[in-house]
Amino acid sequence: MVNVVLFVFLVSLSVVYCESDHGDGEIYTNTWAVELDSHDEELAHNIAENLGFKNNGPIANLPGYFAFVHEKSERRQRRSSHTQLLDHPRVKWAEQQTVLIRQKRGFNTWDEALMLVERAQRNRRLFNDPLWKNQWYMGTLDFADTRGNLGVLQAWKMGYTGKGIVVTIVDDGLDHTHPDLSKNYDEAASLDVNNKTSVGVDHDPTPDDTNLSNDHGTKCAGEVAAEADNNICGVGVAYNAKIGGIRMLDGTITDQIEAEALGYNCDYIDIFSASWGPKDDGKTFGKPERLGSGAMEKCVREGRDGKGVLYIWATGNGGASQDDCSCDGYTSSIYTLSIASVSANGCKTFYDESCPSTMGVVFTGDVGSQCSKRESYSHLVTTSLFHKCVTSFSGTSCAAPLAAGIFALVLEANPDLTWRDMQHLVVKTARKNEPDSPSWSTNGAGHKYSRSYGFGVLNAEDLINAAKEWEHVDTQQKYTLRGLLTPDTATLRSKGEVELKLVNDKEDIQKLEHVQFNVSIDHRRRGDLVIDLISPSGTTSRLLAKRPRDDGTRLAYWPFMTVEFWDEDPQGEWIVKIRDEKSENDYSPRSHGILFDEGESRDEPSIANDLSHGRFKEDYMSLSKRSKEKRHEKFPQRSEDQPSFQRELIHGRFKEDYMKSVKGPNQPINVASDESSMCSHSKSLQGPIAGCVRNWSLVMYGTA
């Protein structure tokens, strides 16, 4: 059973939940993220007080950003306060915080006797921990046995156990009193952002154990840093590393909350491990918003004394829903090292998602793998609530902390590695599992890559050997190529294809790392879209595969990222192919004609939809805390006479009256001056026309 979290508010803030016109149940809080023209807390206090807000202090590690909470007052005064806030000369940007739905990536099954009995017998004498014998995935001292070998035993034999490295699990909390975790627990690497108030910071991430699903973070922590040879549970990959926890997934989650969690103490923490993300349902797009992405970028650019923290992210468990992790902006960020799962025999798991941003895989077992239907259940050993031990942890939730532990061993061997050095080491050393799989292809630089497996299986021994001799990669270079559109290339016909081309003659980058394709598309059924990017070397990267469950109608400048072109020369012609692959049997009300408005995408919330669906600003309806299990409960229906955001935006002067939008670094680039007229036919897409490309660009990262 997949654990799903619907985040609702905890502390003293009033929220409302009401259904949007898109039916996505968007929830708006009465907290505003505000950017001032200077990082001046007295100024923030004065502005908030004068306009009827309360200043809850700075947001994360972001200079100039503050959290304002709206005080209760008369409706007319509140509306006036919002207008004045957005029009204040010292306010550069402001956005009302919405509740985000984020899903844990565990796959829970019953306990099962683990496989690889011979290996367990050979390794069981190393530690007295009772479940050590079941930790088949740690590797083996028998070099002839390659099943599930992550090279961890060899790393320990070399003397690397994670000592001096700090790993933090960003999740639903951490039971730091667990006897297998307490010795390695680090309060300085811990935080409870669910309980943060204006009074102070809570550094105790203890989970709410009245909800048994809040064992997720404690399970992830045990994989990394469970104490060795203490006759309790099993052994962590980096059993001498320090472990912290950030409690974030057990209350209301907003862009601000994510920023507080992902930007915390990044001069002290070396590695963040995250096993959660947008819903893995095959129809959701979700990514870090302005504050969260800004906090991550700052930690990567400036954390660890400029070397950058490592964000290790689980790819997702939407395989059974035919999901695509390209639709997850966390795993497909250039700042995260995205890790997927394979079975003990190295096969693709039934729950794992595929996408071209995956860097590598680790062994986590499977409930019947694709290449061996008779493979035994092979799960992971770890810690849990109430000081218990479990042998049934699985899913890509296991993958991120397992990889985080391996990277802790590598950082101990060479603490000077940068965040990009580590990615290069993965490319260089990952072992090719299931080598006969048709998913493998060779890029123009000679690297083998698989959309399912990334560059292959992580191996701690190989990574450490390479790290000890590693020389830093050159400074990262970046440039953007702006795409052009014509009526022909902008129009996508039913079962048709458009080609977008541009020639790169820049010489700033000689060897590629990440390539990002940003695109806005209106389409009658988003799940029918397939997008390929072809490099000058002839390598084809599938940026988006068909998603049968996705009935959405818009991509709002979505950043598709691929690492498949790693080390290629980017000079020459780049080609993007966008296809409509609607089948005759596909049916959706949206696939038979849909009216497109000029408002914002439901997947791209912006300042313009802050005063949104229903009458939140007028009413400030309250929402009691709801449990994660209740995510399927229906939101209240909006009455027919209730004004919607789109009607206000189109027919009124809502945007002009209430919003001030300042273009930030992550705002879309308008590459077609006549974009609105070029795509005007998309207002009524029927018959043979399937959709419209609105704008696009390519962003390339690499070294000179």
N, C-alpha and C positions, 0 to 999 in steps of 0.2 A: 504494500500500500504506500503510495507516495504521500508524504506529508506536505500539506499546502497551508500557507499562511496568508490570511487576510489581515492586514495591519490596520488596527484602529487605535484611537488615541488613548493615552494613559493618564497624563498628569492633569493639569488644571485647564486645558484648552477645550473649548467647545468646538465640535465638528458637526457636519451634516453629511448624510449620505442620500444621494438622489440620483436617479437614472438620467443619463445624458440622452441626447437625440440619437446617438450612435448605439445606445443600448449597452455601453461598456461599464455602467455603474461607477463613474468617476466620483471620488469623494474629495471634498474640499475642506481644509482646516482653516482656522482663523489665525494662523501664523503666516507671516510674510517674510520672505528673504529679501533683504534690502542691501544694495551696494551703494555706498557713499563715495564721494570723491577723495576721501582720505580715511585712514584707519584711526578715527578719533572717537573714543568711547563716550566722552562728554557730549560731543556733537550728536552722536546717535541717541543718547539719552534725552537730549533737549528736543530733537526732532520728534521722537516717539511721544514724549510727554505732551508737546504742543498740539499734536495731531490726534490725540486720543488713543495712542498705542502704548504698550509697555515694551521696553527694550530688554530682551532676554540675553543680550550679550553677543560676542563675536561668534561667527560660524566657522567651526573647524580651524583649518590652517590658512584660511583665505583672507588676505588683507582687505579691509574695507567692507566686509560683509557682516551684517548683523541680522539677528532674528527679532522681528517685531510681532507682538501678539496684540490683537485688537481687544480693547476693553469693551464691556457692554455699555451701550448708550442708545439714544433714540435713533431710529432708522435714518432720518434725514441727516443727522450729525455724522453717522457712520459713513454714509455715502460721501459726504463732504470731506471727511478725513481721508478716505481712499483717494479721492481726486487730488487733494492737496499733497498727499504723499508722492504720488506719481508726478506731480508738477513741481515738486520742491527743487530748487536750483542745485542743492547739494546731493540729490538722489540721482545716481547714474542709471540705476536699474532696480526694478522691484517685481517680485512674483509671488503670488499666493501659493502656498504649499498644498499639493494634492497627495492623497494617500496612495502609495504604490503597493501593488501586489507582488510579492516575491516568494518563491517556492524553494523549499529545501530539496536537495537532490539525492536523498536516500531512497533505497529500494528495500523495504523490510520484508523478510521471509522468516520462516521458523528456523530454529537451530538445526544444524545438520553435521554429521561426522564429516570432517574435512578429508580431502584426498591427499595424495602423495605421502602414503604411509611410510615408505622406505626412507624418504628424506627426513621425515619427522624423527624416525628412529636414529638416523645419523646425527641430527642436530640437537637432540633433546638434552644432551649432557652439558651444553654450553651455559644454560641458565636454569635456576630452580623455579622460575615462574611456571605455574601449573599449565597454562595454555600456550606456552612457548612452542610446545611440540606441534601445535596446530597452525603455526605461522609459516605456512608453505611458501608464501610470496616473498619472504626475506632473501631467498637465494639459497645456495648450497655451497659447501666447501668441495663438493664433487663437481669438478669443472666439466664433466661429461654430461651432467644433467642440466639442461637449459630450460626446463619447464618452470615457468613462474619465477625466473631468476632475475631479480632486480639488482643484484650485486651488492646488497647491503652487508651481508656477512663478510665479504671481501673488504669492504670499506672499514668495517670494525676491526678486522685483522690488521689493516694498515694503521690503525690507531685513531680513526675519526669517528666520533660519537655525537657530534653536534655541540660540543663544549664551547661556550662563549657566544652562541648564536641565539637570538630571540625570535620566536615564532608566535604569532597571534592568530587565533581562530575567530573570525568575524561570523557570528552565528546567533543562536538563541541563548547563549550563556555558557558558563563553564563551572562545573562543580569542583572547585579547587581544593575541597576537603577530601576528595577521593584519595585513599591511601596510595594509589599508584601514580597520582599526579601532584600531590601536595609538596613533595620535595623539590620539584622543578617549577612550581608555580611562580609567576612573576607579576606582582601587583602593578608595577610600573608599565607593564604591557597590557593592562586590563582596564575596561571601562564599561559602564552601563549607560548607554545613550537612551535607553527606553525610560530611564528614571531621571534623566538630567533635567534640572530646573534652573531658574535664575539664581537660586541660592548657592549652588555649588555643583561639583562634579562627583559622581559616585563611581569609585574604582572597583566596586565589588560586582563581578559579573555572574553571581550565583543565579542559576535559572529558577523559574517558577516550577517547582517539581509537582505541583498539583495538576499540571498538565503533562502527562507522560510523554507527549511528543517533543517536549523541550529537552530531550536527551541528546539531540543532534550535535550540538557543539562539544559536549563532553566526550561523545564518541570520536569526533574528529581529533580532539586533543590527545586522546590516548594513542591514536595511530602515530602521532608525531613524537610524543615525549613521555610515554609511560615508563616508569622507572624499571631498570633491569635488575635481575637477580635479587628481588626482595620477596619472593615467594607469593606474589600477588598477580593475578591476571596474566598479561603477556608482557611484551617488550616493545617500546616505541622505536621507530626507525632512528631517531636522533635522541637516544635515551638520556643524554646529558645536556640537551638543549634546554633553555628556559621557555616556558609556555605561558601565554596569556590568553585572555578571552575578552571579546567585546560583545556584550549582550545587545543585539540590535533587532532580532527577528521575533520579539515577543511583545509587540505593541505597535503603535502607529509608526509607519515608516513613510518618510517624505524625502525629498531631495536633500533637505537640510540634515536630516538624521543620517542619511547615507554619507554625506560629507563629513559629519562628526566622526563616524566610525572609520571610514576609509582614509581619513587624513590625520588620524590620531598618532601623536608621538613618533613620527616617522624618522626622527634623528636617532631614535633608540631601538625601535623595532626593525628587524632585518627582513622578515617575511610575513606577509598577510596571506592567510589561506581562507578561501571563500567557496562554499559548496551550496550556492543558492543563486537564484536569478529570476527572470520573468517566468511566467507559467510555461511549462513544457507541454503545451496542449496542441501544438501544430497549427496554431492560428494567431499567436500573439507576437507582436514586436515590442521589445523593451530595451532600454539602455540607460546608462547613467546620464542624468540631466546636468544642467549647468554647474551646480555646486559640487555634486559628486564627482563629475569628471574633472573639474578644476582641482579638487582636493587630491585626486589620484595623480594628476599630472604634476602637481607641485611636489608630492612625495617622491615621484619617480625622478624628477629633475634635481631635487635638492636633498632628499632624504639620504640617510647613511653617509653623511658628510659629502654629498654630491655624487655618490656612486649609484644612488637610487634604490628604493625598496623593491622587493619582488612581490608582485601580486599573482598568486597561483589560483587559478579559477577552474572549477569543474565545468565541463562542456554542457551537461544537461542530460536528462533522462527521457527525452521525448521521442526516442526511436520508435516505440510502438505506435505513436501518433504521427509518424512520418514527419516529425519536426526537423528543422534545419537550424543549427546553432549560428548560422549567419544572421538570424533574426534576433540574436541575443547580443546586445551591444556591450555586455560585460566580457564575455569570452572572446569577442571579436575586436576588442580594443588593442591597440599596439602596446599598451602599457601592461597587459596581462599575459601571463604564460598559461595558455589554455591546455588543460590535460583531460584526456578521455580515458575510458576503461577498456580492457580486453580480458578475456577469460584466461584461466590457468594455462590453456594451450595456445594462447595468443590470438584467439579469434574475436571477431566483433561480437559484442554483447547485444542482446535483443533491445535493451533500453538505451543504448548509446546513440547520440546524434552525430551526424557528419557535417563538416564544413571546412573551408580552406584556411581558417585561422587556427586550427588545432596544431599545437607544436609537437605533442608527443602523447604517449599512453603509458599506463602502468597496469599491472595485473591486479584485478579485484575479484575475479571469479564471475560466475554467471549462473542463471537458472536455465541450463540447457543452451549451449552456445550454437551459433550458426554453423560452425565447422565440425561439431561433434555433438550430436543430439544426445549421446549417452554420457556426456561429461557430468561428473558429480557436482553437486552444489559445492562451491568453493568460496566461502565468504571470509571476512576479515575478523580478527580478534581485537577487541578494544575495551575501553572503560565505559561505564554508563552511570545513570543516576542511582542514588541510594547505595553507593559504593559497590555496585555490581560489576560483573564482567560479562561480556557477550561474545558470541562466536558467529553472529549472523549479520554483521554490518556489510552492506553492499550498495551498489549503485555508483554513479560518478561522484557522489558525496565522498566515497572512500578515496577516489583518485586524487583530489586536490591535496588533502593532508598527507597522503602517502608520498606524493611528489614533493610537498613542502619539507618533509623530513629528509628526503634525499638531497634537496638543495641546501638544507642546513649542514649536512655532511660536507658538501662541496664548498660552501662558504667557510667552514672551519679550515679546510685545506688551503683555501686562498681567499681571505677576507677582503681583498682589494678588487674582486670582480664587480663589474657594474651590471646593471639590469640587462643591458644589451649583450654584454659578454656572456651571461648565462644563456641567453637565447641562442647565441652562436654556438655555444658548447653543446646544446641539445641537438642542433642541426648536425654538428660534426660527429657526435658519438652515439646517437640513438640507434638501437639495433632493429633490423627489419624483421618484424614478426609476420607470420603467414606470407612468406615471400612469393608464393604463387597466386596471391589474390590479384584479380584484375584491377583493383583500386590503385595499385602502385603505378606510377609513371615517372619518367626522368625528365627534369627540367633542363633548360638551356645551359645551366652551370654544372650539370652532372649530378645534382642531388635527386635522390628518389623520394617521392612524396606520395602520400595517400590521404584522400579526403576523410577517410575513416580513422587512420592511425597517425596522421601528421608525419613526422620524420621517423617515427618508430618508438620502440620501448626504451624508457629511461633505464640506465644502468649506472648505479652509484660508483662502482669501481672505474668504469671507463670515463665518467665525468670527472672524477677526482684526478686521475692520471693526466687527463688533458688540461685540467684547471691549473695544476701545479706548474705547467710549462707555458701557460697562456699569456699572450701579450694583448693588451687592451685594443679593442677595435677603435678605428678612427672616429672622430666626432661625427655625430649624426647630421646628415644633410636632408633637407626637405624642400620640395617645390610642388606647386600645384599647376596642373594643365587644365585650362578651362575649355569645356566642350562647347561645340556649336550645334545649333538645331535648325533644321529646315522643316517645312510642313511635311515632307516625305519622311524624314527621320524621326519626326515627333509623333507620327501616327502609327499605332500598332493595330493591325487588323486581326480579326478572329483567325486563329490557327496560323497567323503570320509571324514575320520576324522583321525587326529593324536592326540595322548595323550602324553603330556610331564609331567614327574613326577620328583619330588625330595623330599627328606626327610629332614625336619628341626629338628635338635637335639640341637639347640642353646637355651640357657635359658636366654639370655639377655633381651628378651621381654616376659612378662607374659600376658599383655593385649594389643591387637592390636588397632591401630587407623586407619592409612591409609596403604593400600597395593598397590604396583605399579608393574605391569607386563610390562616389556620392551621387545619388540620383533621386529625383522626385518623379513619381509616376501616378497618374490616375488610371485605374483599371476596373473593369466591371467585376472581376473576381481575382483578387491578388494571388490566391493560391495557385492559379494557372500559369503564373509567370516563371520563366526559367531564364537565368542570366549567366552568360559566359564572358570571361575576359581573356583575350588572346594577346600575348606579349610579342615583341618583335622577334624573339627567338622561336616563336611558334608554339610555346607552351599554353595550353588552355586550362584555365582555372574556373570551375563551376562555382560561381558566387552565390547562386540561389537555385535550389532544386524545387520541383513542384511540391506544394503542400496541399493535399486534397481537402483538409479541414478548414482552410483559411478562406473565409468569405469576405475579408476586408476589401476595401476599394481604393486605398491610397498608400503610397510610400512617400513620406515627407522628408526628402533629402536624407535618405538613409545611408549610413556609411558601411558599405560592404568591404570587409578587409580580408586580404589573402597573404599568406607567407609562401605560397607555392612558387613564386618567382625568385626565391632567395638566391642572392649572388649573381643573378643575371644582369646583363648590360641593358639598361632601359632605353637606349637610343634606338629610334626607328618608329615604325607604325604600330599603334595600339588599336585593337578592335574590340568593341563591346557588341555582343549579340544578345538581344532581348526577344524572347519568343513567348507567344501565347500558345499553351499546350492544352487548351480545353478539349476534353474528350466528349464524344457524343452522349455518354451516360452521365456526365456531370450535370447536376441541377442545383441551382440556388436561386432564390428570388432575385438576387443581385446580378445574376448572369443573364437576365432577360430584360436589360434596359435599366439604367440607374441614373438618376439626376445627381450631378456633382455640384456642390456649392463651392464658393470661393473661400470658405473658412479654413481653419486649421485641421490637420489630420488628428484623428483620435490617438494616434501613436506618437504624436509630436506635440505634447502640451506646451503651451507658451503663455506669455503674459496675456495674450488676447482672450484666452478662455478662462481667466481666473474668476471673473464674476459670472459664473456659468450657469449650468442647467438648474432649473428650479429657481428658487429665490433665496439662495444661501445668504447673500449679502444683506437682504432685508430681514430674514427670519432667524439666522443663526441656530438652526435646529440642532439639537444635541444628539449625540450617538453614543450609546453605551458600548463598552468594550465587548468585542465578540471573539469567540474562540476561533482558532485556525480551522477546526473541523467544519465550521459553518460557512465556508466560502461559497457553497452552492445555494445558500439562502437567497431568495430574490430581493432585490432592492425595491423600495416603494415605487409604484408607477407614477410618472408625472401626469398630472391632469391635463386635459386637452386645452384648457384655457390658461395654462401656466406658460409664461413666455420662455422661449428657448434662446440660447446664446446665438444660434445661427440667424434666427429671425431678427433679433436685436442688432446683430452685426450688419446684416444685409439691408434692413429697412430703416434702421435708426442711425444714431451717431454714437453708438456704444463705444466703439474703439477710439474714436476721436475724443469723446468726453471723459473716458475713464482710464485710458492707457497711455503710457509713455514708453515707447520701446527704444532702447539704445542698442545699437548693433554691437554684439560682442564677438569674441574671436571664434566662436563656434557657430555663428549664424550662417545660413545658406548663402552661397555666392550666386547672385543673379547673373547668369551667363548669357541670357537672351533678353535683350531690351524689349522685344515685342512678345515676351513670353505669354502674357495674358491673351493677346489676340491669336497667337499661334495655337494655343490650346483651347480656344473658345469652343471648338466643336465638342470638347469633352463634357460640356454641360449636359448633353443628352447623348450618351453612347448607346446606340442600338444597332441592330443589324450586324453588318460585317465589321464594324469598328469596335475593337476590344478595349483600347485605352490610348493614353497620350503620355509621352515623355515630356516633362516640364523643364527640367534642367539637369545638368550633370557635370562632373569634373573628376579628374584623377589626381590623387595626392600620392607622391612617391617619397619613400624614406630609404636612406641607405648611406653609403660611404663614397667618398671621392676616389 
